[in-house]
Amino acid sequence: MATLTTNINYLQPTSFKLVMDRKNYPNLEFFCQNVTHPGMLLSAVEVPYQKIAGVPMPGDTLTFNELSANIILDEDMEGYTEMYSWIRRNLDTKVKNPLDRLADTPPHFADITLHILSSHNNTTKQIQYKDCVPTSLGDIQFESTSTGDSFITFNASFRFMYFELKSIDSTTGAITNSFTVSTTL
């Protein structure tokens, strides 16, 4: 049985931090402006019943939308170059196992972690996207009529195998998996 939360603080849209493979993609993490947590869809199975066209039953296939991040473009275009190189490397080289730590080039896949922060900027939850691979590098729009206080951004999209929700204990810092399945027979 679910219990009602005692935390009445609302989650702020600026209360996040995105962490990627810092060794290979430090600028994507630093200049990230917003992240869209992907939705998921459990396909329904239509079961015919008497005169009803179909009764929906829980399916067995789970589909995730893409993880999307909007990133500020720095003057040297480092973040864009990191994404571009990652996509080109995936296109031009043979796929490597994400656990292959001895490789001289970065792996094709990388885990991405979204830290959800409290009103005190402490991590309360983590969403870990496993084995992410870039699928899209967005447009860059240059505009001569733009004001000086706006910045150019680009979008980066990723596909992933699955994600895990993890809770962080505020007193001990212990990480626990938030997904539990309980069955009663």
VOVEXMAR-242150 format. One record per residue (C-alpha): x, y, z; residue in one letter; residue number from 1. Coordinates in steps of 0.2 Angstrom, whole numbers. Each point is the difference from the previous one (the first is absolute). Layout:
N
[[X, Y, Z], 'a', NUM];
...
! end
This chain:
185
[[0, 0, 0], 'm', 1];
[[7, 17, -5], 'a', 2];
[[2, 14, 14], 't', 3];
[[-3, 18, -2], 'l', 4];
[[16, 11, -1], 't', 5];
[[4, 11, 14], 't', 6];
[[11, 11, -11], 'n', 7];
[[-11, 14, -6], 'i', 8];
[[14, 9, -9], 'n', 9];
[[-3, 1, -19], 'y', 10];
[[14, -5, -12], 'l', 11];
[[7, 15, -9], 'q', 12];
[[4, -1, -18], 'p', 13];
[[18, 6, 3], 't', 14];
[[4, -14, 13], 's', 15];
[[10, -12, -11], 'f', 16];
[[17, -4, -5], 'k', 17];
[[4, -11, -15], 'l', 18];
[[16, -11, 2], 'v', 19];
[[7, -9, -15], 'm', 20];
[[17, -9, -3], 'd', 21];
[[11, 15, 7], 'r', 22];
[[16, -7, -8], 'k', 23];
[[-7, 0, -18], 'n', 24];
[[-14, 13, 0], 'y', 25];
[[3, 13, 14], 'p', 26];
[[-7, 15, -10], 'n', 27];
[[-17, -8, -4], 'l', 28];
[[-3, -2, 19], 'e', 29];
[[6, 18, 5], 'f', 30];
[[-10, 9, -13], 'f', 31];
[[-16, -10, 1], 'c', 32];
[[-15, 12, 2], 'q', 33];
[[-15, -12, 1], 'n', 34];
[[-4, -18, -1], 'v', 35];
[[-16, -9, -6], 't', 36];
[[-2, -16, 10], 'h', 37];
[[-7, -12, -12], 'p', 38];
[[-17, -8, 1], 'g', 39];
[[-3, -18, -1], 'm', 40];
[[-14, -11, -8], 'l', 41];
[[-6, -17, 5], 'l', 42];
[[-9, -7, -15], 's', 43];
[[-18, -6, 4], 'a', 44];
[[-6, -16, -7], 'v', 45];
[[-19, 0, -6], 'e', 46];
[[-9, -15, 6], 'v', 47];
[[-17, -2, -8], 'p', 48];
[[-15, -3, 12], 'y', 49];
[[-18, -4, -4], 'q', 50];
[[-6, 15, -10], 'k', 51];
[[14, 12, 5], 'i', 52];
[[13, 4, -14], 'a', 53];
[[14, -3, 12], 'g', 54];
[[5, 1, 19], 'v', 55];
[[17, 7, 2], 'p', 56];
[[12, -11, 11], 'm', 57];
[[17, 4, 5], 'p', 58];
[[13, -4, -14], 'g', 59];
[[17, -7, 1], 'd', 60];
[[10, 13, -10], 't', 61];
[[7, 16, 7], 'l', 62];
[[5, 14, -11], 't', 63];
[[10, 16, 5], 'f', 64];
[[0, 17, -8], 'n', 65];
[[17, 8, -3], 'e', 66];
[[9, 9, 13], 'l', 67];
[[2, 18, -6], 's', 68];
[[12, 14, 6], 'a', 69];
[[2, 18, -5], 'n', 70];
[[18, 6, 1], 'i', 71];
[[7, 18, -1], 'i', 72];
[[13, 2, -13], 'l', 73];
[[16, 6, 6], 'd', 74];
[[11, 12, -12], 'e', 75];
[[12, -15, -4], 'd', 76];
[[-15, -11, -3], 'm', 77];
[[8, -14, 11], 'e', 78];
[[-17, -7, 6], 'g', 79];
[[-6, -1, -18], 'y', 80];
[[17, -8, -6], 't', 81];
[[-1, -13, 14], 'e', 82];
[[-17, -5, -6], 'm', 83];
[[5, 0, -18], 'y', 84];
[[15, -10, 3], 's', 85];
[[-10, -13, 10], 'w', 86];
[[-13, -2, -14], 'i', 87];
[[14, -1, -13], 'r', 88];
[[10, -13, 10], 'r', 89];
[[-16, -10, 2], 'n', 90];
[[-2, 1, -19], 'l', 91];
[[18, -3, -5], 'd', 92];
[[6, -14, 12], 't', 93];
[[-5, -17, 5], 'k', 94];
[[-11, 0, 16], 'v', 95];
[[9, -4, 16], 'k', 96];
[[-6, -7, 16], 'n', 97];
[[-4, 14, 13], 'p', 98];
[[10, -10, 13], 'l', 99];
[[16, 0, -11], 'd', 100];
[[10, 11, 11], 'r', 101];
[[17, -3, -10], 'l', 102];
[[-6, 7, -16], 'a', 103];
[[10, 15, -7], 'd', 104];
[[-16, 9, -6], 't', 105];
[[-15, 4, 11], 'p', 106];
[[-14, -13, 0], 'p', 107];
[[-15, 2, -11], 'h', 108];
[[-12, -1, 15], 'f', 109];
[[1, 11, 15], 'a', 110];
[[-11, 0, 16], 'd', 111];
[[-9, 17, 3], 'i', 112];
[[-6, 5, 18], 't', 113];
[[-12, 13, 4], 'l', 114];
[[1, 6, 18], 'h', 115];
[[-16, 7, 7], 'i', 116];
[[4, 13, 13], 'l', 117];
[[-10, 6, 15], 's', 118];
[[-3, 18, 5], 's', 119];
[[17, -1, 9], 'h', 120];
[[9, -5, -16], 'n', 121];
[[3, -18, 7], 'n', 122];
[[-3, -15, -11], 't', 123];
[[-16, -9, 5], 't', 124];
[[-3, -11, -15], 'k', 125];
[[11, -7, -15], 'q', 126];
[[-7, -5, -16], 'i', 127];
[[14, -11, -9], 'q', 128];
[[-3, -3, -19], 'y', 129];
[[10, -15, -4], 'k', 130];
[[10, -3, -16], 'd', 131];
[[-4, 17, -8], 'c', 132];
[[4, 3, -19], 'v', 133];
[[-2, 16, -8], 'p', 134];
[[-13, 1, -14], 't', 135];
[[-2, 18, -4], 's', 136];
[[10, 16, 0], 'l', 137];
[[-11, 15, -2], 'g', 138];
[[0, 15, -11], 'd', 139];
[[11, 16, 4], 'i', 140];
[[-9, 16, -4], 'q', 141];
[[11, 15, -3], 'f', 142];
[[-9, 16, 0], 'e', 143];
[[6, 18, -4], 's', 144];
[[-15, 9, 8], 't', 145];
[[2, -9, 17], 's', 146];
[[3, 10, 16], 't', 147];
[[16, -2, 9], 'g', 148];
[[-7, -9, 15], 'd', 149];
[[-7, -15, -8], 's', 150];
[[11, -16, -4], 'f', 151];
[[0, -12, -13], 'i', 152];
[[-5, -18, 5], 't', 153];
[[-1, -17, -9], 'f', 154];
[[-10, -15, 4], 'n', 155];
[[7, -17, 3], 'a', 156];
[[-10, -16, 0], 's', 157];
[[4, -17, 7], 'f', 158];
[[-7, -18, 0], 'r', 159];
[[3, -12, 14], 'f', 160];
[[-3, -17, 6], 'm', 161];
[[-10, 4, 16], 'y', 162];
[[1, 12, 14], 'f', 163];
[[1, -3, 19], 'e', 164];
[[-8, 11, 14], 'l', 165];
[[11, 1, 15], 'k', 166];
[[-4, 9, 17], 's', 167];
[[14, 9, 10], 'i', 168];
[[-1, 0, 19], 'd', 169];
[[3, 18, 5], 's', 170];
[[8, -5, 17], 't', 171];
[[11, -15, -5], 't', 172];
[[2, 3, -19], 'g', 173];
[[-5, -18, -3], 'a', 174];
[[-7, -4, -18], 'i', 175];
[[-14, -12, -1], 't', 176];
[[-10, -6, -15], 'n', 177];
[[-17, 8, 0], 's', 178];
[[-8, -14, -10], 'f', 179];
[[-7, -14, 10], 't', 180];
[[-12, -13, -5], 'v', 181];
[[-12, -8, 13], 's', 182];
[[-11, -14, -4], 't', 183];
[[-14, -8, 10], 't', 184];
[[-7, -17, -4], 'l', 185];
! end
